[in-house]
Amino acid sequence: MLNEIKQDAQARMVKSIEALRHNLVKVRTGRASTGLVDTIRVNAYGSDVPLSQVAAVSVSDARSLVITPWDKGMVGAVEKAILASDLGLTPNTAGTTIRLNLPALTEERRRELTKVVHGEGEDTKVAIRNIRRDANQHVKDLLKEKQVTEDEVRKAEDEIQKITDKAIKDVDEVVKGKEQELMAV
């Protein structure tokens, strides 16, 4: 029973770190990444679908993305979706190809984005600590039900703390990596 609690806590912490990585893909660095447009939804044939379902997205060079809709009639809808998104990018259309040029980030903007990255990291750490709290509460509930001894509880809490420490260290590494990526000119 204690092993299940620890494994569940560890799995949930890993998911929190993966969610952080996914969220940080959206933070724009100076380099082009197809992940930048993952959240854009296009109105296609009466329903909102992800951009990746109506167009091919590729990186043409370090500062530009090329979007090629599979249906020529979708070019306008894709342009409209990009303009409506919170990316702050203006699409350049040449025939059936849409190019997104990413401007170089100013020093001030880099610092703002670093603060955003740190905020995401702190939110993930809070989530991890909440997972630790829940796991410890489960262990204490087992003690109240007299299913485990106090020694087993202490040992389990120590192991849960080690799992938590490792997860928080992983979060710090992810945040540090993204920060270095942002500050690289």
C-alpha positions as CSV (number, residue, x, y, z in Angstrom):
1,M,0.0,0.0,0.0
2,L,2.8,2.4,0.9
3,N,4.6,1.6,-2.4
4,E,1.5,2.4,-4.3
5,I,1.2,5.8,-2.6
6,K,4.9,6.6,-3.4
7,Q,4.6,5.5,-7.0
8,D,1.4,7.5,-7.5
9,A,3.1,10.6,-6.0
10,Q,6.1,10.1,-8.2
11,A,4.0,9.6,-11.4
12,R,2.0,12.8,-10.6
13,M,5.2,14.8,-10.0
14,V,6.6,13.6,-13.4
15,K,3.4,14.7,-15.1
16,S,3.7,18.1,-13.5
17,I,7.2,18.5,-14.8
18,E,6.1,17.4,-18.3
19,A,3.3,19.9,-18.1
20,L,5.9,22.6,-17.3
21,R,8.0,21.6,-20.3
22,H,4.9,21.7,-22.5
23,N,4.0,25.2,-21.2
24,L,7.5,26.5,-21.7
25,V,7.5,25.5,-25.3
26,K,5.0,28.4,-25.8
27,V,7.4,30.9,-24.3
28,R,9.0,32.4,-27.4
29,T,12.7,32.6,-27.5
30,G,14.7,34.2,-30.3
31,R,14.7,30.9,-32.3
32,A,11.8,29.5,-34.4
33,S,10.1,26.4,-33.1
34,T,7.0,24.6,-34.5
35,G,5.8,24.3,-30.9
36,L,5.2,28.1,-31.0
37,V,2.0,27.6,-33.1
38,D,0.7,24.4,-31.4
39,T,-2.0,26.3,-29.5
40,I,-3.4,28.1,-32.5
41,R,-6.8,26.9,-33.5
42,V,-8.2,27.5,-37.0
43,N,-11.8,27.7,-38.0
44,A,-12.0,25.0,-40.6
45,Y,-15.2,23.8,-42.2
46,G,-17.3,25.0,-39.3
47,S,-15.2,23.8,-36.4
48,D,-12.1,25.0,-34.6
49,V,-9.2,22.6,-35.1
50,P,-5.5,22.7,-34.3
51,L,-3.3,24.4,-36.9
52,S,-1.3,21.2,-37.3
53,Q,-4.5,19.5,-38.7
54,V,-5.0,21.9,-41.6
55,A,-1.4,22.8,-42.5
56,A,2.2,21.6,-42.5
57,V,4.4,23.7,-40.1
58,S,8.2,23.8,-40.6
59,V,11.2,25.8,-39.5
60,S,12.9,27.4,-42.5
61,D,15.7,29.1,-40.6
62,A,16.5,30.3,-37.1
63,R,14.0,33.1,-37.2
64,S,11.1,32.0,-39.4
65,L,8.4,29.4,-39.7
66,V,6.7,28.3,-42.9
67,I,3.1,27.2,-42.8
68,T,1.6,25.5,-45.8
69,P,-2.1,24.8,-45.6
70,W,-3.1,21.5,-47.3
71,D,-6.2,23.1,-48.8
72,K,-5.5,26.3,-50.7
73,G,-8.9,27.7,-49.5
74,M,-7.7,27.6,-45.9
75,V,-4.9,30.2,-46.3
76,G,-7.2,33.1,-45.2
77,A,-8.5,31.2,-42.2
78,V,-5.0,30.3,-41.1
79,E,-3.9,33.9,-41.4
80,K,-6.9,35.1,-39.4
81,A,-6.2,32.5,-36.7
82,I,-2.5,33.6,-36.4
83,L,-3.5,37.3,-36.2
84,A,-6.1,36.5,-33.5
85,S,-3.6,34.5,-31.4
86,D,-1.6,36.1,-28.6
87,L,1.7,35.5,-30.4
88,G,2.0,39.0,-31.7
89,L,3.3,37.9,-35.1
90,T,2.2,39.1,-38.5
91,P,1.9,36.4,-41.2
92,N,3.4,37.1,-44.6
93,T,1.5,35.3,-47.4
94,A,3.0,34.4,-50.7
95,G,0.5,32.3,-52.7
96,T,-0.3,29.3,-50.6
97,T,2.6,29.6,-48.2
98,I,2.5,31.7,-45.0
99,R,5.8,32.8,-43.5
100,L,6.1,33.9,-39.8
101,N,9.2,36.0,-39.1
102,L,10.2,36.1,-35.5
103,P,11.8,39.4,-34.5
104,A,14.9,39.4,-32.3
105,L,14.0,39.8,-28.7
106,T,15.0,43.0,-26.9
107,E,16.9,42.7,-23.6
108,E,13.9,44.0,-21.7
109,R,11.6,41.4,-23.3
110,R,14.0,38.6,-22.5
111,R,13.9,39.7,-18.8
112,E,10.1,39.7,-18.9
113,L,10.0,36.3,-20.4
114,T,12.5,35.0,-17.8
115,K,10.1,36.2,-15.1
116,V,7.3,34.3,-16.8
117,V,9.5,31.2,-16.9
118,H,10.3,31.5,-13.2
119,G,6.6,31.9,-12.5
120,E,5.7,28.7,-14.4
121,G,8.5,27.0,-12.4
122,E,7.1,28.2,-9.1
123,D,3.6,27.1,-10.0
124,T,5.0,23.6,-10.8
125,K,6.9,23.5,-7.5
126,V,3.6,24.4,-5.6
127,A,1.9,21.5,-7.5
128,I,4.7,19.1,-6.5
129,R,4.5,20.2,-2.9
130,N,0.7,19.7,-3.0
131,I,1.3,16.1,-4.3
132,R,3.7,15.5,-1.5
133,R,1.2,16.8,1.1
134,D,-1.5,14.5,-0.4
135,A,0.8,11.5,-0.3
136,N,1.8,12.2,3.3
137,Q,-1.8,12.5,4.2
138,H,-2.6,9.1,2.7
139,V,0.2,7.6,4.7
140,K,-1.1,9.2,7.9
141,D,-4.6,8.0,7.1
142,L,-3.2,4.4,6.9
143,L,-1.7,4.9,10.4
144,K,-5.0,6.1,11.8
145,E,-6.6,2.9,10.3
146,K,-3.8,1.0,12.0
147,Q,-2.7,-0.6,8.7
148,V,0.9,0.6,9.1
149,T,3.3,1.3,12.0
150,E,4.8,4.6,13.0
151,D,8.2,3.5,11.8
152,E,6.8,2.6,8.4
153,V,5.1,6.0,8.3
154,R,8.4,7.8,9.0
155,K,10.2,5.8,6.4
156,A,7.5,6.4,3.8
157,E,7.5,10.2,4.5
158,D,11.3,10.3,4.1
159,E,11.1,8.5,0.8
160,I,8.3,10.8,-0.4
161,Q,10.5,13.8,0.6
162,K,13.4,12.4,-1.4
163,I,11.0,12.0,-4.5
164,T,9.8,15.6,-3.9
165,D,13.4,16.9,-3.7
166,K,14.3,15.2,-6.9
167,A,11.2,16.6,-8.7
168,I,11.9,20.1,-7.5
169,K,15.6,19.8,-8.7
170,D,14.3,18.7,-12.1
171,V,12.0,21.7,-12.2
172,D,14.9,24.0,-11.4
173,E,16.9,22.4,-14.3
174,V,14.1,22.8,-16.8
175,V,13.7,26.5,-15.8
176,K,17.4,27.1,-15.9
177,G,17.6,25.5,-19.3
178,K,14.8,27.7,-20.7
179,E,16.3,30.8,-19.1
180,Q,19.7,30.1,-20.8
181,E,17.8,29.6,-24.1
182,L,16.1,33.0,-23.6
183,M,19.2,34.9,-22.6
184,A,21.3,33.6,-25.5
185,V,21.6,36.2,-28.1
